[in-house]
Amino acid sequence: MNKFLSITAAAQALGVSASTLRRWEATGKLIPNRTKGGQRRYDLASMHPERYHSAPLARRTVAYARVSSNDQKGDLERQEHVLELYCAAQGWPFEIITDLGSSMNYHKKGLRKLLGEILDGNIGRLVLVHQDRLLRFGAELVFAICQAKQVEVVIINQGEDRSFEEELATDVLKIIKVLSARLYGSRRHKNQKLIDGVKASIKDAQC
């Protein structure tokens, strides 16, 4: 008797993700059976992993650019220009994913798309102008995922990104505000003085 697998088990058997199976179904490459409840079931006897991996699609080079706000459009265009010149000089066909949001925001649309493509095995190379353009905290975790998925990470500028000084100051203020909001009573005035002091220091540094 044939054994039917759920989408999760079938994905494991073929060495791909569940989203890849859904994409294959949409393109007619692998059509599952359906239960009365509409759940996908895959016939183990008719599944041949070598059929789906014998001619794998070439994994893409993706360049990622990000700024924190709409008024930084010029910086976003600068990043895109640098990425285009670099990838073209290497002879890499590429596409660029752009994002808008804080370096501490893990729910940005572009970032989520990038991670999904990496986990699906569709990306072979990730190119960044600077590490902090990906995330300020947690970039190392993304790089570990890239290593596990055999994705080459190329960071064009390994030095300090001077354009990030203002973003860093903003991020520090956000952290202080979140922490101070958790404290009440007699400490409230003290925390406000701390925030005001940090703001003054940032203003002095920018001047």
N, C-alpha and C positions, 0 to 999 in steps of 0.2 A: 504494500500500500504506500502511495506517495506521502511524503511528509511535507506539510505546509508550514511555512514560517511567517512570523510577524515581520513587519517592516524593519524593526530593530535587529532581529535575528538574521534576516536576509542581508542587511547591510553589513553586519559582522562577517557573514560567510563570504561576501564578495570583497570585503576590505574597503568599503566606501562608507559615506555617511547616509543617514536616512534622507536628507534633503537631496542628495545625488540620485537616489532611487526615485524620488518624486519627479525630479527633472527628467530622468530617463523615461518615466511613464508619460510625461507631457510631450516628449518628442517621439514616442512610440518605440523606444529602444527596448524597454522591458515592461511588459504589461502584466500586472498582478491579477489574481482572482480577487473576488470580493465576497465577503460574508453577507448574510442577510442584513446585518447591521451596518454594512458599508465599509467594514474594515478590510485593509489590504492583507492578502495572504499570497505568499510566493511558493511555487512548487519547487522543492529542493531537487527533485530528480531532473528537472529541465533547466536548472541553473548551472552554467558552466563559467566559472570565474575567468578562465583564459579568453573567453569570447569577448568579455568586456574590457580586458586589460591588454589584449594583444596589440591594439592600436590606440594607445592613450593620447588624449589631446595634449598639445604642448602647453605647459604651464606658463602663465603670463607674468610679465614684469609690471608691477603696479607701483606708482609713485604717490606718496601721500603728503598733502599740504594742509595746514590748518592755521587759522587765526582765531582770536577770542571774540571779536566783535565786528560789526558791519563797517565801522569807521577805519578798519585796518585792511580795507580792500586792496590798497596799494601794496601792502606787504604780502598779501596772498598772491597777487599777480607776480611779485618778485620771486616768490618761492616757485611758482609754476614755471617761470622762465628759466630759473636755475635748473630745475628738474628736467625740463625739456632739453636744454643744451647738454646736460650731463648724459642722459640716456641716449640721445642721438649720437653723441660722440663715441659712446660705447657700441653703437650699432644695435641697440636693443629696441625692438618694437615694444611699446608701452602704452599704458593709459594712466590718467591721473585721477585720484579720488581727492576731492576737497572737502573741508569740514569747517564748521563755524561753531565755536564753543570753547569753554575754558579747558585748560590742560588737565584739570582735575575732574572733568565731566566724562564719565565712562559710558554715557548713553547717547553720544553723538551719532547721528545717522550714518555719516561716512565711516566712523570707527567701527560701528556694528557691521556694516557691509564688508569692510576690510577683514574683520575677524571671521565672518561667516565664509568668505571666499578662501581664506587660509585654511580653516578647518575642513572645508570641502575638498582641499587638495588642488585648487584651481590656480594658485599663485606659486611661482617658483622663485620670485625675487621681489623684495620690498625695498624701495629707495626713499630715503628721507633727506631733507636738507640738514636737519639737526635732530637729535634724539628727542628733545623736549617738544618738538612739533607733534609727536605721537601722544605722549603722556608725560606729565611731570613726575608723577609717582605711579609705578606699576609698569613702566615700559619694559623693565627686565623680564616681567612675567610674559608679556607679549613676545619678547625675543626668545624666551624659552619654548613657547608654543611654536614659533617659527623653526627653531632648531629641531623640535620633535617632528615637524611636518616637512623637514628638509627644504625650508625656505631661506634663501640667502638674503641677509639684511645688509644693505649698503647705506652708510651714513656719510654724506658728502662732507659735512663740516664737523669734525671731531672736537673742535675747540669751543670756546665760550660763545654763546649766541647773545650778542649785546642787545639785540632787539627784544629779548625776553625779560629785560630788567623791569619794565613797567608791568608785565604780566605777573612776574614773580611777586612784586609788591602787592598787586591786587589779590593774588592767591593767599598771601600771608594775612592780609586783612580779613579775608573770608574765614580763614581758619580761626583767627582770634575772635571774630564775632560769633562764630558757632560755639566756641568754648565758653565765652563770656555769657552767652545767653542761657547757659546751663546753671549759672550761679545767681543767687538772689540775695536780698537783704543788704547787709552792710557792705558786701563786696561789690555791689553793682557800681557804686561811684568809683571804686578803685579800678575796676575793669575798664570803665569808660575813660579814665585817665590814661590807662595803658594803651587803649586804642588811639586816643588823641595823640599820645606820644609817638606811636608808630607812624601815624599819618604825617606828623610834623617831620619825622626823620626821613620818610620817603620823599616828602616835598623838598626838603633840603638837598637830598641826594640828586633829585632830578634837576634842581637848579644848578 
